[in-house]
Amino acid sequence: MPEKRPLKFAVIGAGAWGTAVAAHLARRGHPTMLVARRAEHGAAITAAGENRDYLPGVVLPPALTVTSSLRTALIEADVALIASPSHALRQWCEQMRAVLHDTARLQLFLSLVKGLEVGTHLRPSEVMAQMLPGMNVGTVTGPTNAAEVAQGLPAAMVLASLRTEDFVGEVQAAMSGQSLRIYTSDDLPGAEFGACLKNIYAVASGFNDGLKLGDNSKAALITRAVAEMVRVGVALGAKPETFYGLSGIGDLMATCNGPWSRNREFGQKIGEGIPVADLLAGRKTVVEGHRTTKALYELCRQKGITAPILAETHAILYENKKPADALRALMTRELKSETQTPFAKK
């Protein structure tokens, strides 16, 4: 659908990813406000012309406005995107709900979150729909390193929404350009489960790197992770083909291999022998794969879904199992044929 007019965007959350997306939108010519949680952080970004805390070295476009007022950002926004840790999403939605009656233009609320809510096991869009009834909600996800997007390097993502209406196509066109291509999808559960699962498998990939097990082992792990991702996602209501796209294999490849990946690096340090508690203590940035492993492990147990890689990753992160012992458990499982469909019950 051709782009009709500049859209007004509010990007909530001034971490690396929120800043990168806001910078991209501002460079596309759309009036964009980036919402910082702390007023002093917002002021520092404005003064420096860059987000030195989370995205140092990337000069932000002068057209980008930074604020700490959620109301100011939402009051005339057509689209809101939230880039917060999964555990902070509900709180942000509570604040949004308090000002939604004054936001006559807002038509779409998109998540940039890649994790499930611990306890409820809800996907980000489900949290948003619960907290903001009547609002069309969705996600934008895919293999995207924040620094590369902020620098204008080529990338592609998928936009999936609860309701596929004409305005979604308008947003697709508005966000797309020479450096970022947006595809749409009607499989919102699949897009979100892919974004969650890939972080878990990236942590597992890091275990492999930390143990120095080599490329053969890592290739086998990622390949079997794809099969597990499809099986788990389909059992939870997603379409299998979604996991062979940007939000599945695409994001999985980037996050398992990228030197910038926080989840992969987290797993690597565990594989090298650093205790999980030490790695979590005093962290400035969130490792979504850690929390999401717990949420998805509990959800799979409730649903009776077999997910060996997920289970062993959970055992390492939450039961003090040694990565080498988890590998041994995976390698000595009952032998089977590879040619069975990934979503068959086995």
C-alpha positions in Angstrom: 0.0 0.0 0.0 1.5 3.4 -0.9 2.4 5.7 1.9 -0.3 8.4 2.2 1.2 10.8 4.8 3.8 11.1 7.5 2.6 9.3 10.6 3.2 10.5 14.1 5.0 7.9 16.2 5.6 7.5 20.0 8.4 5.1 20.9 8.2 4.1 24.6 11.5 3.0 26.2 14.9 4.7 25.5 17.1 1.6 25.7 19.2 0.6 22.7 16.3 -0.9 20.6 13.8 1.9 21.3 16.4 4.5 20.4 17.3 2.8 17.2 13.7 2.4 16.0 12.9 6.0 16.9 16.0 7.2 15.0 15.0 5.2 12.0 11.4 6.6 12.0 12.7 10.2 12.4 15.0 9.8 9.5 12.1 8.5 7.5 10.5 11.9 8.0 7.9 10.9 10.5 7.4 13.1 13.6 8.7 10.9 16.4 8.9 11.1 20.1 11.2 8.8 22.2 9.9 8.4 25.7 12.6 7.9 28.4 11.6 6.4 31.7 13.8 8.8 33.7 13.7 12.6 33.1 17.4 12.9 33.6 18.1 10.2 31.0 15.9 12.0 28.5 17.6 15.3 29.1 21.1 13.6 28.7 20.1 12.2 25.3 18.8 15.5 24.1 22.0 17.4 25.4 24.4 14.9 23.8 22.5 14.1 20.6 23.1 10.4 21.3 22.1 7.8 23.9 25.4 7.4 25.6 24.0 4.9 28.2 22.6 2.4 25.7 23.7 3.3 22.1 26.9 5.2 22.4 28.6 6.5 19.2 25.3 6.7 17.2 24.4 10.3 16.3 20.6 10.8 16.5 18.7 12.8 13.9 17.9 16.4 15.1 14.3 15.8 14.2 13.9 13.2 16.9 12.2 14.6 20.1 13.1 13.0 23.4 10.7 13.4 26.4 9.9 11.7 29.7 6.2 12.5 29.5 4.2 9.6 28.2 1.2 11.9 27.8 3.0 14.4 25.6 4.2 11.6 23.3 0.8 9.9 23.0 -1.5 12.9 22.8 -1.1 13.2 19.0 0.5 9.9 18.1 -1.0 7.7 15.4 1.2 4.7 16.4 2.8 3.8 19.7 5.7 1.3 19.9 7.0 0.0 23.2 10.5 -1.2 23.7 10.6 -2.3 27.3 11.7 -5.4 29.1 8.8 -7.9 29.3 8.5 -7.5 33.1 7.9 -3.7 32.7 5.3 -3.9 29.9 2.2 -4.1 32.2 3.3 -1.1 34.2 3.8 0.9 31.0 0.3 -0.2 29.8 -1.2 1.0 33.1 0.3 4.4 32.5 -0.9 4.5 28.9 -4.4 3.5 30.0 -4.5 6.6 32.2 -4.1 8.9 29.2 -5.7 7.0 26.4 -9.0 8.9 26.6 -7.1 12.0 25.4 -5.4 10.2 22.5 -8.0 10.5 19.7 -5.5 9.7 16.9 -3.9 6.5 18.3 -4.8 3.5 16.1 -2.1 0.9 16.7 0.0 -0.2 19.6 3.0 -2.3 18.6 5.3 -4.3 20.9 9.1 -4.5 20.3 9.2 -6.8 23.4 10.7 -10.3 23.0 9.6 -12.2 26.0 6.7 -13.7 27.9 5.3 -12.3 31.1 6.5 -14.5 34.0 3.6 -15.9 36.1 0.8 -15.3 33.5 2.8 -16.7 30.5 1.1 -14.0 28.4 2.6 -12.8 25.1 3.3 -9.1 24.9 0.3 -8.4 22.7 -1.9 -10.3 25.1 -0.8 -8.1 28.0 -1.5 -5.0 25.9 -4.9 -6.3 24.8 -5.8 -7.1 28.4 -4.7 -3.7 29.7 -5.9 -1.6 26.7 -9.2 -3.2 25.6 -10.4 -2.3 22.1 -7.0 -1.1 20.9 -5.5 -2.9 17.9 -2.2 -4.4 19.1 0.6 -6.2 17.5 4.4 -6.7 17.3 7.3 -5.8 15.1 10.1 -8.3 15.3 12.9 -9.9 13.3 16.7 -10.2 13.1 17.7 -6.7 14.0 20.8 -5.5 16.0 20.0 -2.1 17.4 23.3 -0.4 16.4 23.0 -1.6 12.8 19.4 -0.3 12.5 20.4 3.0 14.1 23.3 3.3 11.6 21.0 2.6 8.7 22.4 -0.8 7.7 19.9 -3.0 5.7 17.5 -5.1 7.8 14.1 -6.7 7.5 11.3 -7.3 10.0 7.8 -8.6 10.2 4.7 -6.7 11.6 1.9 -8.9 12.9 -1.3 -7.4 14.4 -4.4 -8.6 16.1 -6.6 -7.0 13.4 -5.4 -6.8 9.8 -6.9 -3.5 8.8 -6.0 -0.9 6.2 -4.1 1.2 8.7 -1.6 -1.6 9.3 -0.6 -1.4 5.6 -0.1 2.3 6.0 2.2 1.7 9.0 4.1 -0.9 7.0 4.7 1.6 4.3 5.6 4.3 6.7 8.2 2.2 8.5 9.7 0.7 5.3 12.5 2.4 3.4 15.9 1.7 1.8 17.4 0.5 5.0 14.5 -1.4 6.6 11.9 -3.5 4.9 8.7 -4.5 6.8 6.7 -7.5 5.9 3.2 -8.2 7.4 1.9 -11.4 8.9 -1.5 -12.6 10.1 0.1 -15.0 12.7 0.6 -12.8 15.8 1.2 -15.8 18.1 3.8 -17.2 15.8 5.7 -13.9 15.5 5.8 -13.5 19.2 6.6 -17.1 20.2 9.4 -17.0 17.6 10.8 -13.9 19.2 10.7 -15.5 22.6 12.1 -18.9 21.7 15.0 -17.6 19.7 16.4 -15.8 22.9 16.3 -19.1 24.8 18.1 -21.0 22.0 20.6 -18.1 21.8 21.5 -18.7 25.5 22.0 -22.4 24.7 24.2 -21.4 21.7 26.2 -19.4 24.1 26.7 -22.5 26.3 28.3 -24.1 23.2 30.6 -21.2 22.7 31.6 -21.0 26.3 32.4 -24.7 26.3 34.4 -24.3 23.0 32.5 -27.3 21.4 33.1 -26.1 17.9 31.1 -25.3 14.8 29.7 -28.8 14.2 28.1 -28.8 17.7 26.7 -25.3 17.2 25.2 -26.1 13.8 23.5 -29.2 15.2 22.1 -27.3 18.2 20.7 -24.5 16.0 19.2 -27.0 13.6 17.5 -29.0 16.3 16.4 -25.7 17.9 14.5 -24.9 14.7 12.6 -28.2 14.9 11.8 -27.6 18.6 10.7 -24.0 17.9 8.2 -25.2 15.3 6.9 -28.0 17.5 6.5 -25.8 20.5 5.0 -22.9 18.6 2.4 -25.0 16.7 1.4 -26.7 20.0 0.7 -23.2 21.3 -1.4 -22.1 18.4 1.0 -20.7 15.9 1.4 -21.5 12.2 4.4 -23.7 11.3 5.5 -21.6 8.3 5.9 -18.5 10.5 9.0 -20.0 12.2 10.7 -20.4 8.8 10.5 -16.6 8.4 12.1 -13.5 9.8 10.6 -13.9 13.3 11.8 -17.5 13.5 14.9 -18.8 11.7 15.9 -15.2 10.8 16.1 -13.9 14.3 17.4 -17.3 15.6 20.4 -17.1 13.2 21.3 -13.6 14.1 20.9 -14.0 17.9 22.7 -17.3 18.1 25.7 -16.0 16.1 25.9 -12.3 16.6 28.8 -11.1 18.8 26.5 -8.3 20.0 23.8 -10.7 21.2 23.3 -10.3 25.0 21.6 -13.7 25.2 24.4 -15.5 23.4 27.0 -13.7 25.5 25.2 -14.5 28.7 25.2 -18.2 27.8 28.8 -18.1 26.8 29.9 -16.8 30.2 27.9 -19.5 31.9 29.6 -22.1 29.7 32.9 -20.6 30.8 32.0 -21.3 34.4 30.6 -17.9 35.7 27.6 -18.5 38.0 24.2 -17.2 36.8 23.7 -15.1 39.9 27.0 -13.3 39.4 26.0 -12.5 35.8 22.6 -11.1 36.8 23.9 -9.0 39.7 24.0 -5.3 38.9 23.2 -5.7 35.2 22.2 -2.6 33.4 20.7 -4.4 30.4 18.1 -7.2 30.4 18.7 -10.7 29.2 15.2 -11.6 28.0 16.2 -15.3 27.4 16.7 -15.8 31.2 13.2 -14.8 32.2 11.5 -16.2 29.1 13.1 -19.6 29.7 11.3 -19.8 33.0 8.0 -18.7 31.6 8.0 -20.9 28.5 9.3 -23.9 30.5 6.4 -23.6 32.9 3.9 -23.1 30.0 5.2 -26.2 28.1 5.0 -28.3 31.3 1.3 -27.2 31.7 0.5 -28.0 28.1 2.5 -31.3 28.1 4.8 -30.1 25.3 8.1 -31.9 24.9 11.0 -29.4 24.5 14.4 -31.0 25.4 16.6 -28.0 24.6 14.4 -25.6 26.5 14.2 -28.0 29.4 18.0 -28.4 29.7 18.5 -24.6 29.4 16.0 -24.2 32.2 18.0 -26.8 34.3 21.2 -24.8 33.8 19.7 -21.4 34.5 17.4 -22.4 37.4 18.5 -25.7 38.8 22.4 -25.3 38.8 22.9 -28.0 36.3 26.3 -27.9 34.6 26.2 -27.1 30.9 28.4 -30.1 30.1 25.9 -32.4 31.9 23.0 -30.8 30.0 24.8 -31.5 26.7 25.4 -35.1 27.7 21.6 -35.5 28.5 20.7 -34.1 25.0 23.3 -36.3 23.2 22.1 -39.5 24.9 18.4 -39.1 24.4 16.4 -41.9 22.6 17.5 -42.0 19.0 14.9 -41.1 16.3 14.5 -40.2 12.7 15.2 -36.6 11.6 12.6 -36.8 8.8 9.6 -36.7 11.1 7.6 -33.4 10.8 8.9 -30.9 13.4 5.5 -30.4 15.0 4.7 -34.1 15.4 4.1 -35.3 18.9 7.2 -37.2 19.9 
